[in-house]
Amino acid sequence: MTARRSLGRSTRRRGVIASLALVVSTAMLVSACGGGGSGSSDAVRLTVWTWSNEAAAAFKDGIIDAFEKAHPDIEVEVVPQLDKNYETLLTTGLAGSQSPDIVALRSYGVLSSFAASGNIVPLDDVVKDWSGFSKSALAGAKGKADGKLYAVPQGIQTAQVYYNKKVFADLGLGVPGSWDEFVAAAQKIKDSGTAPIVIPGAVAAQISLAAEILGNARRGAGDFQQAFLGGEKNLTDPDNVAAIGLMEQIKPFLVDNVTSVTLDEAVTLFATGRAAMFPSGTWQVTTFKNLGADIDYGTFDVPVNAGWPSKAVTVSYADGGWALAKRSQHPDQAGQLLNWLGGTEFGNLYANAMGTIPARDGVTLENPLLSEMYQRYQATPSVYLGAAYLRYGSPSGTDLLGQQVQKIWLGETTPADAAKSVQTGIDAWFKPADFAKD
């Protein structure tokens, strides 16, 4: 009896202790949410939405702390949303009574559509200093209809060819100095038993990106862009057909069954050394790091042959921005955060955490691979035509091009017919005069 009573008291005591521990730990958890805020009951809480889990993690891993330290009356909660349905979720969220305060938006067409909806507001007078941002970064942050700035640029993505240094060294290959040398290197790699090139051929947008990397200079780079926007040329121009034709030339050097290869599979094939080259964007540096890939790699811009209309260039495009929701309940505090997001402190923290090319000056990249890409971008930038201009309507030019290149690889069409199909598709909505001011 006594022993049983003692056991009961002991059990109850442990229960009380456990309950107290739960209360304490719950309080600590609530205090920790929001990225290291001051915990002040008077602080204003801002909510930021993003499609990127990586960006949300970077914010919570010190970036928000830096802002909140300088702004103790503001707390920031960063909420990642499902990337696949992000624009749909954002449309609903921005229209509701519980709207986020600041939202990440993809540049160009996506941002412009949200600007046209009235659910985000112009920032021309909200952000006090735009002078540090590059012209190309700002171009991606403007609404097409009014030319106003609707977002603080996040960063720039460059696109180039990743290559396996060991495979190249073992075969006595250097970085190719011309397109002909590029093709010859691919043949030598194929003869050795390694797949020369991997492209995510199941994903139209990724095919279009690869086509831009390989073909931007062959098309004429910036000169073609200006003629295209001026209505002097269209996508059936012989130089653009020749650029698409490069995707046909590389067909013998692609991994088997390329049209069924996903992006994740392409990353894995390159990261494990089963493919020697991978045309892709800057973000892969972070992807390979997160994978823990044991691979020695470098990057290069696609080299050109004599007689091509442009020298070698670094393909680039604006990589999203931070916009102010019209229904934000704290526009003044959100404006303070947006001004900080536009400064060099944030620029350095974000670019190095995310592995992206900075959208503004005053940023130093710590990763030598990214620094090399940044230097090339500064020397010879060229805008990704499809991303910057051909995604403002439906069907998008990048989706159409990806689908047509798939058909080229399957032997179902030619580069000339592919170019014609893409041009016909965008004729439904693309008007050069709408972009001539750019």
N, C-alpha and C positions, 0 to 999 in steps of 0.2 A: 504494500500500500504506500509506504513512505517512499520506496524507490520509484514507484510508478508516478507519485506526485512530483518528485524531484525531476523526473524525466519530462513531465508535462511543463513544469516551470522553465526548464532549460530549453525545451522546444519553442515555448512562447517567446522566451528572451531572444533566441536566435531569429525568430520571425520578426520581432520588433526591430532588431539590428538590421536585418535584411531589408525591411521596409524603409528604414531611415537611409540606408545606403542607396536604395533605389531612388528615393526622393532627391538625395544629394547629386547622384549621377545624372538624373533627369534634368535638374537645374543647371548642371554644368553643360549638358548637351545643348539645352536651349540657349544658354549664354554663348556657346561656341558657334551656333548657326549664324550665317550671314557674313563669315569671313573675318572674324576678329574685330567686331565693332566694340565701341566703348561701353555698351550695355546701358547707357543713360536712358532713362525713361523719357527724356525730352528730345532725344535724337530722332531725326526724320529717317525713315527707312525707304530706300529706293530699291526697286526691283528691276533687274536687267535680265533680258532673255537673250539666249544665243542658241544656234543650232549645233554648236561644237562642244562636246564633252571635254576636249582638250583645253579649249579656251576657258571653260568654267573651272577646270582644275587649276589652270595657271592663275586665274584671278584669286582663287581661294588659297593658293600657295604663295602668298606674300604680296601680290599686286594690290589687292584691296586693302591690305593692312597699310600699305604706303599711302594710299589716299585717305583712309580714315584717320591716320595719325595726324595728317595736316588739316583734316576737317572733322573734328571730334563730335560735331553736332549732326553728322550724317552717317548712317549705316547703309551698307550695300549688300543686297542679296542677289547672287547670280544664279539663274535657273536655266539649266540646259533643257531644251525641248527635243523631241524626236526629230532627227534630221530629215527623215523620209517625208514627213508631213509638216515640215516647219512652216512653210508659207501659209498652209491652210490653218494651222493652229494660231499663227500670228494674226491672220485676218479676223478670226473669231475673238482672240484676246484683245486686240486693239479696239474692237468695236464694243467691248463690254464695260461694265461699271468697275471691274477689277483689272483694268488695263495695266500692263507693266509701264514703267516710267521710260526706260531706254531699251531699245531692241537692236540686235545685230541684224543687218540686212545684207544680202548679196548685192553686189554692185550692178550698175547698168540697168538692164531691163527690169529686174525684180524690184530694185529700189525705186525706179521711175514709176512702176505701177502702184506702189504703195503711196508715193507722193501724189499721184493723180487721184487716189481714193480719198485723200484728205485726212488719213489716219496718222500721218506723221507731219511735222511742221518744218518749215525752212529754218536753217540754222545760220544764215548769213550774218545776222545781227546777234545771235546767241553766243557763238564762238567768237572771241575777240581777236584772234590772230590766226590767219590761214597761211601766212607767208612761208612757213617752213615746209609745207606739203608740195610734193611734186605735181606737175601739171597733169600727168597721167592718173595719179591717185585721185585728184579732184574731179577729173572727167567722169570717173565711175561713181561719184557721189552726187551728181546733178540730176534733177528731174528733166526729162526730155522736153516737156511742154513749156516750162518757164525758165529753164536754165539756172534755177536757184540750187543752192547746196542744201542737201537734206541729210547728210551723214558726215561724221568725222571718220576719215579713212582709217581702216585697221592696218592694212599692209599691202604689199605688192607680191604677187606670185610671178616667178619667172619659170620658163619651161625650156628644158634642154635635154640632152642625151646623157643618161647615167651609163657608166661603163665599168666593167670589172677589171681592175688593174692587173690582177694576177693572170687572168686569161690573156689579156693583151701582152703582158710581159713574157709569158711562156711561149707565145707564138711570135715574139719579136716584133710586135706591133706597137706603134705610137699613136697618138691622137691624130686622126686623119686630117690632112690639109686641104682636101678637095672632096667633092661628092664622089668622084671616081675612086679616090682612095678609100672613102667610106664603104663603097660597094665591094671593093677588093678585100678590105679587112673582113667584111661580113662573109665573103666567100671562104676566106682562109679559116675563119672560126667554124663555119659549117663543116668544112673538110676535116676539122679536128674532132668532130663529134659533139660539139656544144651548139645549142641553138643560138644563133647570132642576135636575134632581136625578139623581144616580147612586147606585145601591145594588148591591152584588155579589149580584145575584139568582140566581146559580147556586149559592150557598153558604148552606145553611139557617141556620147559626150567625150569619152576617153579616146575613141578613134579620131574624133575631130581635133582634139588637143594634139595628138601625135601627128596628124596631117599638118597642123599649123607649125609645129616644131620643125618638121622636115621641109615644109614648102613655103614658109613665109618669105624667105629671101628669094627663092626661085620665082615667086609671084611678083616680086618687086618691092616688098616691104612697105615702107612709108609712102613711097611714090605711088604704088598701086592704090594704097588706102585713100590718098587724096584724090586720085582720078576716079575711084569708085564712088566716094562720097560726093564728088562733083558731078556725077552722072556721065562722065566721059568714058568710063569702062564699066562692064559688069562681070559677073563670074564666068561667063563663057569666053572671056578674053584668052587668047592663046597662052599667055604666061600663067594664068590661073589654071588652065587645063594642064599645062606642063607640071605645075606644082602638085596637082592631084595625081598626075601620072607617076610621081615619085613613090606614092603608096603602092602602085602596081609594080614598080621596079623592085621593091623590097619584099614582095610576096614570097620569093623562093627562100628568104632568110628568116621568115617568121616561125615561131614555134608551131608545132603540129596543131591542127584544129583550132586555129587562132580565133575564129568567130565564136567559139564557145568559152573563151578564157575571160574570167571575171577580173576585176581590179585586184581583189585579194590574192587570186591565183597568180596574177602577173607579178605582184610584189614578192610573193613567195618564190617564184621561179628565179627572179633576179637575186633575191637575198640569199638563196641557197646555191648560187653559182651555176644553175642549170640554163640560164640565159645570160648572154654577155652584155647586152645593151638594152636599155629601157628608156624610151622617150617619155618624160613625165615632168611634173611640177616640183617646185621647191619643197613642198610639204613632205616629200618622201624622205628627206634627211631626218626629220623627226620620226617618221614611220619606222625607218630602219633602226634608229636608236631605240625606240620603244620595243621593237621586236628582239633587241639584243643580237642583231644579225652580225655574224663574224665574217665580214666582207670588207675588203679594201677596194673602195670605189672612188671614181672621180666623175667629173662632168665636162661636157664640151658643147658649144653651139654647133649646129650642123654646118659643115664647111660648104663652100660654093665652088662651082667650076668657073673657069674663065668664060666670059661672055654672058653670064647670068646678070639680070638687071639690078642686083643688089649685092653688096658685100654680106658676109656673115653677120647675123643679128641675134640678140637675145629676145626671144618672145616673152611678152609680159602682159599682165592685166591686173586691174585693181581687185583686191581680195576683200570686198565687203566694207562695211562701216557701221558706226553707232548712230542711231537715229532717236529723236525725241518724240515720244507718243503724244498725240494731241490731247488724249484724255489723262495724261499724267496729273496726279493730284499734287505733285511737288515740282512744278516746272522750274522754279528758281534754283532749288538744290540740284535738280537734274542738269541744269545749265552749268552749275559748278563742276559736276562730274564730267560733263562733255568737254569743258575747257581743259580739265586735267587729262582726259583721254587724248586730247590734241597736242599735249606737250611732250617735251623730250624725255622727261622722267618715265612716263608711261611708255613712250616709244621704245626706249631701251629695255625696259622690263618685258614688254609684250613680244617684241621681235626676237629676243633671245630665248624667252620661254617657249614660244610657238615655232621657232625656226622659220621665220618669214622675212622677206626683204622689207625694210622699213618704208613706210609711206611718206616719211618726212626726213629732213636733214637732222644732224645732231645725234645720230644713233650709231653706236659702234657694235658690230656683230662679233661675238666671241668665237663662234664656230668657224674654223678656217674654210670649210667647204662653202658655207653660206657667204662668207666674206668674199670668196672668189666669185661666186655668182653675182653678188652685189656689184663688184667692180666691173664685171662684164656688162651688167645691166646699165650701169652709169655710162659706160663707153659707147654701147651700140644698142639702145633699146628699140624694140618694134612692137607695136600693139597687136594683141591677138584679135584679129579682125572679127571673127565669129562671136567671141565673148563680148566685145565692146559695142558691136553694132547689129548683130543678127539674132539677138534674143529679145527684141522688143515686141515681137508679135508671134503668131502661131500660123504655120509651123516654124519652129526656130531653125535658123540656118545651120547651127551646129548639129542638131539632131538629124537634119536632112543629109548633111555631109557624111556623118557617121554611118547612116544607113546605106548611102550610095557606095562608100568605100567597102563596106561588107559585101555588097554585090560585086564590086570589082574583084575582090579576093575569091569570091565564089564563081567567077567567070560569067556573071550574068549581065554585066554592063561594061562600058569603056569610060576612061576619064572624061572624054568630051561629052558623052551622054550624061555622066554623073554631074558635071558642071551645069549642064542645061537643066537637069532636074532640080538642082538646088536653087538655081536662079528662078525657075518657074514657081517653085514653092514660096520663096520669099516675096515674089511679085505681088502676092495676095495682100501684103501689108507694108513692105519696105518702100520708102520714098526717099531718094538721096537728099532732097531738099530739107527734110526733117533733121538731117545730121550735118549739113554743109557748114553750119556755124561752128562745129567742133574742129 
